[in-house]
Amino acid sequence: MRHPKIMEIYEGEFEYEYFNFCYLHNMLALMIYGFYHGSYPDICVNHGKKDVIQWEWYFKPLVSQKIKQSIKKVSCKKKTNAYLPAFKDIYSKKELHIWCQWYKKYVHLNQKTSQYVDAEYQHLFAGRNKVLGVICRGTDYLALKPSGHPVQPSTRKVIEICRKYMDYEGYDAIYLATEERKIRDAFEKAFPDKILENKRVYYDDIYDQDDSISYIKDVHFERKNDNYLSGLEYLSSIILLSRCTALVGGNCGGTLGALFFNDEKYEFVHVFNLGLYP
């Protein structure tokens, strides 16, 4: 870069308390904006705050301490960028390829996160030749039907598609990414002894007991560093999904993340296209 600067990014489009793919894609879009304007982007969202998402919780910083100390700093003037991942990009080979390249270039797990994910992978996938990855949303997504977001398929529909592939394509296990116990139980009934999962606490266990909870973000577990650990578990589940042989599921942020982390290596992808919630 000619006369490089550091562009410090202090705000995103929303107030982010915990990790989700809206946060990651917002930050990635602002990184691209920074590079486009000849700057090294530095993610500073939530710096100085306690127990809320920090980029360095899970990812490597884009700017080294040495560079930070040696060049000029400017503040990012945007909270979002018009060029950011969209749900429709899942169905476009061109857009999918572009976002896979951005992920590969700028979204790198830090050592602690990488070790956690690798340990989960070895524990769950050891000895498996072909694993069908499935993402199936429940809880707040199905209850609230957020306007402008993709309509999610029923669990029954997802199971029907999975049964076809399990019967004819030779998959020896299903890795299921879901936050809802009822969905896990339905898959376990449909595919006995074939389900791999790394979730240990399900959100509907709490939803069903507390009518005041509307969003996943309002669910907290009684443990130290809960926001960090919940984000780590979620991110890990999506990266494991990206390491499966193939992918089936509804269109959501986690599906975008799995496809981008996978880098176009899936044997096949079946993402339901059911339109958007009004």
Contacts in CASP RR format, 6 or more apart in sequence:
PFRMAT RR
TARGET T0000
AUTHOR 0000-0000-0000
METHOD contacts of the structure
MODEL  1
MRHPKIMEIYEGEFEYEYFNFCYLHNMLALMIYGFYHGSYPDICVNHGKK
DVIQWEWYFKPLVSQKIKQSIKKVSCKKKTNAYLPAFKDIYSKKELHIWC
QWYKKYVHLNQKTSQYVDAEYQHLFAGRNKVLGVICRGTDYLALKPSGHP
VQPSTRKVIEICRKYMDYEGYDAIYLATEERKIRDAFEKAFPDKILENKR
VYYDDIYDQDDSISYIKDVHFERKNDNYLSGLEYLSSIILLSRCTALVGG
NCGGTLGALFFNDEKYEFVHVFNLGLYP
1 38 0 8 1.000
1 39 0 8 1.000
1 40 0 8 1.000
2 38 0 8 1.000
4 38 0 8 1.000
4 39 0 8 1.000
4 40 0 8 1.000
4 71 0 8 1.000
5 38 0 8 1.000
5 39 0 8 1.000
5 40 0 8 1.000
5 71 0 8 1.000
5 72 0 8 1.000
5 73 0 8 1.000
5 74 0 8 1.000
6 39 0 8 1.000
6 40 0 8 1.000
6 41 0 8 1.000
6 42 0 8 1.000
6 63 0 8 1.000
6 67 0 8 1.000
6 68 0 8 1.000
6 71 0 8 1.000
6 72 0 8 1.000
6 73 0 8 1.000
6 74 0 8 1.000
7 33 0 8 1.000
7 34 0 8 1.000
7 37 0 8 1.000
7 39 0 8 1.000
7 40 0 8 1.000
7 41 0 8 1.000
7 42 0 8 1.000
7 73 0 8 1.000
7 74 0 8 1.000
7 75 0 8 1.000
7 76 0 8 1.000
8 42 0 8 1.000
8 44 0 8 1.000
8 73 0 8 1.000
8 74 0 8 1.000
8 75 0 8 1.000
8 76 0 8 1.000
9 27 0 8 1.000
9 30 0 8 1.000
9 31 0 8 1.000
9 41 0 8 1.000
9 42 0 8 1.000
9 43 0 8 1.000
9 44 0 8 1.000
9 45 0 8 1.000
9 76 0 8 1.000
10 44 0 8 1.000
10 45 0 8 1.000
10 47 0 8 1.000
10 75 0 8 1.000
10 76 0 8 1.000
11 45 0 8 1.000
11 76 0 8 1.000
11 79 0 8 1.000
12 26 0 8 1.000
12 27 0 8 1.000
12 30 0 8 1.000
12 45 0 8 1.000
12 79 0 8 1.000
12 80 0 8 1.000
13 26 0 8 1.000
13 79 0 8 1.000
13 80 0 8 1.000
14 22 0 8 1.000
14 23 0 8 1.000
14 26 0 8 1.000
16 22 0 8 1.000
16 23 0 8 1.000
16 26 0 8 1.000
16 45 0 8 1.000
16 46 0 8 1.000
16 52 0 8 1.000
16 53 0 8 1.000
17 52 0 8 1.000
17 53 0 8 1.000
17 217 0 8 1.000
17 227 0 8 1.000
18 52 0 8 1.000
18 53 0 8 1.000
18 217 0 8 1.000
18 227 0 8 1.000
18 230 0 8 1.000
18 231 0 8 1.000
19 53 0 8 1.000
19 57 0 8 1.000
19 58 0 8 1.000
19 230 0 8 1.000
19 231 0 8 1.000
19 232 0 8 1.000
19 234 0 8 1.000
19 235 0 8 1.000
20 234 0 8 1.000
20 253 0 8 1.000
21 238 0 8 1.000
21 253 0 8 1.000
21 254 0 8 1.000
21 256 0 8 1.000
21 257 0 8 1.000
22 253 0 8 1.000
23 53 0 8 1.000
24 107 0 8 1.000
24 257 0 8 1.000
25 84 0 8 1.000
25 85 0 8 1.000
25 253 0 8 1.000
25 256 0 8 1.000
26 80 0 8 1.000
26 84 0 8 1.000
27 43 0 8 1.000
27 45 0 8 1.000
27 55 0 8 1.000
28 84 0 8 1.000
28 85 0 8 1.000
28 102 0 8 1.000
28 103 0 8 1.000
28 106 0 8 1.000
28 107 0 8 1.000
29 80 0 8 1.000
29 81 0 8 1.000
29 83 0 8 1.000
29 84 0 8 1.000
29 85 0 8 1.000
30 41 0 8 1.000
30 43 0 8 1.000
30 76 0 8 1.000
30 78 0 8 1.000
30 80 0 8 1.000
30 81 0 8 1.000
31 41 0 8 1.000
31 43 0 8 1.000
31 62 0 8 1.000
31 106 0 8 1.000
32 81 0 8 1.000
32 83 0 8 1.000
32 102 0 8 1.000
33 41 0 8 1.000
33 76 0 8 1.000
33 78 0 8 1.000
33 81 0 8 1.000
33 83 0 8 1.000
34 40 0 8 1.000
34 41 0 8 1.000
34 76 0 8 1.000
35 41 0 8 1.000
39 74 0 8 1.000
40 62 0 8 1.000
40 63 0 8 1.000
40 67 0 8 1.000
40 71 0 8 1.000
41 62 0 8 1.000
41 63 0 8 1.000
41 76 0 8 1.000
42 61 0 8 1.000
42 62 0 8 1.000
42 63 0 8 1.000
42 68 0 8 1.000
42 73 0 8 1.000
43 55 0 8 1.000
43 61 0 8 1.000
43 62 0 8 1.000
45 53 0 8 1.000
45 54 0 8 1.000
45 55 0 8 1.000
46 52 0 8 1.000
46 53 0 8 1.000
46 54 0 8 1.000
47 54 0 8 1.000
51 225 0 8 1.000
51 227 0 8 1.000
51 228 0 8 1.000
52 227 0 8 1.000
53 227 0 8 1.000
53 231 0 8 1.000
55 61 0 8 1.000
56 110 0 8 1.000
57 113 0 8 1.000
57 228 0 8 1.000
57 231 0 8 1.000
57 232 0 8 1.000
58 109 0 8 1.000
58 110 0 8 1.000
58 113 0 8 1.000
58 231 0 8 1.000
58 232 0 8 1.000
58 235 0 8 1.000
59 107 0 8 1.000
59 108 0 8 1.000
59 109 0 8 1.000
59 110 0 8 1.000
59 113 0 8 1.000
60 108 0 8 1.000
60 109 0 8 1.000
60 110 0 8 1.000
62 106 0 8 1.000
85 99 0 8 1.000
85 256 0 8 1.000
85 260 0 8 1.000
86 95 0 8 1.000
87 149 0 8 1.000
87 150 0 8 1.000
87 251 0 8 1.000
87 252 0 8 1.000
87 253 0 8 1.000
87 256 0 8 1.000
87 276 0 8 1.000
88 95 0 8 1.000
89 95 0 8 1.000
89 96 0 8 1.000
89 99 0 8 1.000
89 256 0 8 1.000
90 96 0 8 1.000
90 251 0 8 1.000
90 255 0 8 1.000
90 256 0 8 1.000
90 259 0 8 1.000
90 271 0 8 1.000
91 271 0 8 1.000
91 273 0 8 1.000
96 259 0 8 1.000
96 260 0 8 1.000
96 264 0 8 1.000
97 264 0 8 1.000
99 256 0 8 1.000
99 259 0 8 1.000
99 260 0 8 1.000
100 259 0 8 1.000
100 260 0 8 1.000
100 262 0 8 1.000
100 263 0 8 1.000
100 264 0 8 1.000
102 260 0 8 1.000
103 257 0 8 1.000
103 260 0 8 1.000
103 261 0 8 1.000
103 263 0 8 1.000
104 263 0 8 1.000
107 260 0 8 1.000
107 261 0 8 1.000
109 117 0 8 1.000
109 239 0 8 1.000
113 232 0 8 1.000
113 235 0 8 1.000
113 236 0 8 1.000
116 232 0 8 1.000
116 236 0 8 1.000
117 235 0 8 1.000
117 236 0 8 1.000
117 239 0 8 1.000
117 240 0 8 1.000
120 198 0 8 1.000
120 236 0 8 1.000
120 240 0 8 1.000
121 240 0 8 1.000
121 243 0 8 1.000
123 198 0 8 1.000
124 175 0 8 1.000
124 196 0 8 1.000
124 197 0 8 1.000
124 198 0 8 1.000
124 240 0 8 1.000
125 131 0 8 1.000
125 175 0 8 1.000
125 196 0 8 1.000
125 240 0 8 1.000
125 243 0 8 1.000
128 172 0 8 1.000
128 173 0 8 1.000
128 196 0 8 1.000
129 172 0 8 1.000
130 169 0 8 1.000
130 170 0 8 1.000
130 171 0 8 1.000
130 172 0 8 1.000
130 173 0 8 1.000
130 245 0 8 1.000
130 246 0 8 1.000
130 267 0 8 1.000
131 171 0 8 1.000
131 172 0 8 1.000
131 173 0 8 1.000
131 174 0 8 1.000
131 175 0 8 1.000
131 196 0 8 1.000
131 244 0 8 1.000
131 245 0 8 1.000
132 162 0 8 1.000
132 165 0 8 1.000
132 166 0 8 1.000
132 169 0 8 1.000
132 171 0 8 1.000
132 173 0 8 1.000
132 174 0 8 1.000
132 175 0 8 1.000
132 244 0 8 1.000
132 245 0 8 1.000
132 246 0 8 1.000
132 247 0 8 1.000
132 248 0 8 1.000
133 174 0 8 1.000
133 175 0 8 1.000
133 176 0 8 1.000
133 177 0 8 1.000
133 241 0 8 1.000
133 244 0 8 1.000
133 245 0 8 1.000
133 246 0 8 1.000
133 247 0 8 1.000
133 248 0 8 1.000
134 158 0 8 1.000
134 162 0 8 1.000
134 174 0 8 1.000
134 175 0 8 1.000
134 176 0 8 1.000
134 177 0 8 1.000
134 178 0 8 1.000
134 187 0 8 1.000
134 247 0 8 1.000
134 248 0 8 1.000
134 249 0 8 1.000
135 177 0 8 1.000
135 178 0 8 1.000
135 238 0 8 1.000
135 241 0 8 1.000
135 247 0 8 1.000
135 248 0 8 1.000
135 249 0 8 1.000
135 250 0 8 1.000
135 252 0 8 1.000
135 254 0 8 1.000
135 255 0 8 1.000
135 258 0 8 1.000
136 153 0 8 1.000
136 155 0 8 1.000
136 158 0 8 1.000
136 176 0 8 1.000
136 177 0 8 1.000
136 178 0 8 1.000
136 180 0 8 1.000
136 183 0 8 1.000
136 187 0 8 1.000
136 249 0 8 1.000
136 250 0 8 1.000
137 152 0 8 1.000
137 178 0 8 1.000
137 179 0 8 1.000
137 250 0 8 1.000
137 252 0 8 1.000
138 152 0 8 1.000
138 178 0 8 1.000
138 179 0 8 1.000
138 180 0 8 1.000
138 183 0 8 1.000
138 204 0 8 1.000
139 179 0 8 1.000
139 180 0 8 1.000
139 203 0 8 1.000
139 204 0 8 1.000
139 207 0 8 1.000
139 216 0 8 1.000
140 214 0 8 1.000
140 215 0 8 1.000
140 216 0 8 1.000
141 149 0 8 1.000
141 152 0 8 1.000
141 252 0 8 1.000
142 152 0 8 1.000
143 214 0 8 1.000
144 214 0 8 1.000
144 215 0 8 1.000
145 151 0 8 1.000
145 277 0 8 1.000
146 277 0 8 1.000
147 276 0 8 1.000
147 277 0 8 1.000
147 278 0 8 1.000
148 276 0 8 1.000
148 277 0 8 1.000
148 278 0 8 1.000
149 252 0 8 1.000
149 276 0 8 1.000
149 277 0 8 1.000
150 250 0 8 1.000
150 251 0 8 1.000
150 252 0 8 1.000
150 272 0 8 1.000
150 273 0 8 1.000
150 274 0 8 1.000
150 275 0 8 1.000
150 276 0 8 1.000
150 277 0 8 1.000
151 274 0 8 1.000
151 275 0 8 1.000
151 276 0 8 1.000
151 277 0 8 1.000
152 250 0 8 1.000
152 251 0 8 1.000
152 252 0 8 1.000
152 272 0 8 1.000
152 274 0 8 1.000
153 249 0 8 1.000
153 250 0 8 1.000
153 272 0 8 1.000
153 274 0 8 1.000
155 182 0 8 1.000
155 183 0 8 1.000
155 186 0 8 1.000
155 187 0 8 1.000
156 186 0 8 1.000
157 272 0 8 1.000
158 248 0 8 1.000
158 249 0 8 1.000
158 250 0 8 1.000
158 272 0 8 1.000
159 186 0 8 1.000
159 187 0 8 1.000
159 190 0 8 1.000
161 248 0 8 1.000
161 249 0 8 1.000
161 270 0 8 1.000
162 174 0 8 1.000
162 187 0 8 1.000
162 190 0 8 1.000
162 191 0 8 1.000
162 248 0 8 1.000
163 190 0 8 1.000
163 191 0 8 1.000
165 171 0 8 1.000
165 246 0 8 1.000
165 248 0 8 1.000
165 270 0 8 1.000
166 174 0 8 1.000
166 191 0 8 1.000
166 194 0 8 1.000
169 246 0 8 1.000
171 245 0 8 1.000
171 246 0 8 1.000
172 194 0 8 1.000
173 194 0 8 1.000
173 195 0 8 1.000
173 196 0 8 1.000
174 187 0 8 1.000
174 191 0 8 1.000
174 194 0 8 1.000
174 195 0 8 1.000
174 196 0 8 1.000
175 196 0 8 1.000
175 197 0 8 1.000
175 240 0 8 1.000
175 241 0 8 1.000
175 244 0 8 1.000
176 183 0 8 1.000
176 184 0 8 1.000
176 187 0 8 1.000
176 195 0 8 1.000
176 196 0 8 1.000
176 197 0 8 1.000
177 237 0 8 1.000
177 238 0 8 1.000
177 240 0 8 1.000
177 241 0 8 1.000
177 254 0 8 1.000
177 258 0 8 1.000
178 184 0 8 1.000
178 197 0 8 1.000
178 199 0 8 1.000
179 199 0 8 1.000
179 202 0 8 1.000
179 203 0 8 1.000
179 204 0 8 1.000
179 216 0 8 1.000
180 202 0 8 1.000
180 203 0 8 1.000
180 204 0 8 1.000
181 202 0 8 1.000
181 204 0 8 1.000
181 205 0 8 1.000
182 204 0 8 1.000
184 195 0 8 1.000
184 197 0 8 1.000
184 199 0 8 1.000
184 202 0 8 1.000
187 195 0 8 1.000
188 195 0 8 1.000
198 233 0 8 1.000
198 236 0 8 1.000
198 237 0 8 1.000
198 240 0 8 1.000
199 233 0 8 1.000
199 237 0 8 1.000
201 221 0 8 1.000
203 216 0 8 1.000
203 219 0 8 1.000
206 213 0 8 1.000
206 219 0 8 1.000
207 213 0 8 1.000
207 219 0 8 1.000
213 219 0 8 1.000
220 226 0 8 1.000
221 229 0 8 1.000
221 230 0 8 1.000
223 229 0 8 1.000
238 254 0 8 1.000
238 257 0 8 1.000
238 258 0 8 1.000
238 261 0 8 1.000
239 258 0 8 1.000
239 261 0 8 1.000
241 247 0 8 1.000
241 254 0 8 1.000
241 258 0 8 1.000
242 257 0 8 1.000
242 258 0 8 1.000
242 259 0 8 1.000
242 260 0 8 1.000
242 261 0 8 1.000
242 262 0 8 1.000
243 262 0 8 1.000
244 266 0 8 1.000
245 266 0 8 1.000
245 267 0 8 1.000
246 266 0 8 1.000
246 267 0 8 1.000
246 268 0 8 1.000
246 269 0 8 1.000
246 270 0 8 1.000
247 255 0 8 1.000
247 258 0 8 1.000
247 259 0 8 1.000
247 262 0 8 1.000
247 266 0 8 1.000
247 268 0 8 1.000
247 269 0 8 1.000
247 270 0 8 1.000
247 271 0 8 1.000
248 269 0 8 1.000
248 270 0 8 1.000
248 271 0 8 1.000
249 255 0 8 1.000
249 270 0 8 1.000
249 271 0 8 1.000
249 272 0 8 1.000
250 271 0 8 1.000
250 272 0 8 1.000
251 271 0 8 1.000
251 272 0 8 1.000
251 273 0 8 1.000
255 271 0 8 1.000
259 266 0 8 1.000
259 269 0 8 1.000
END
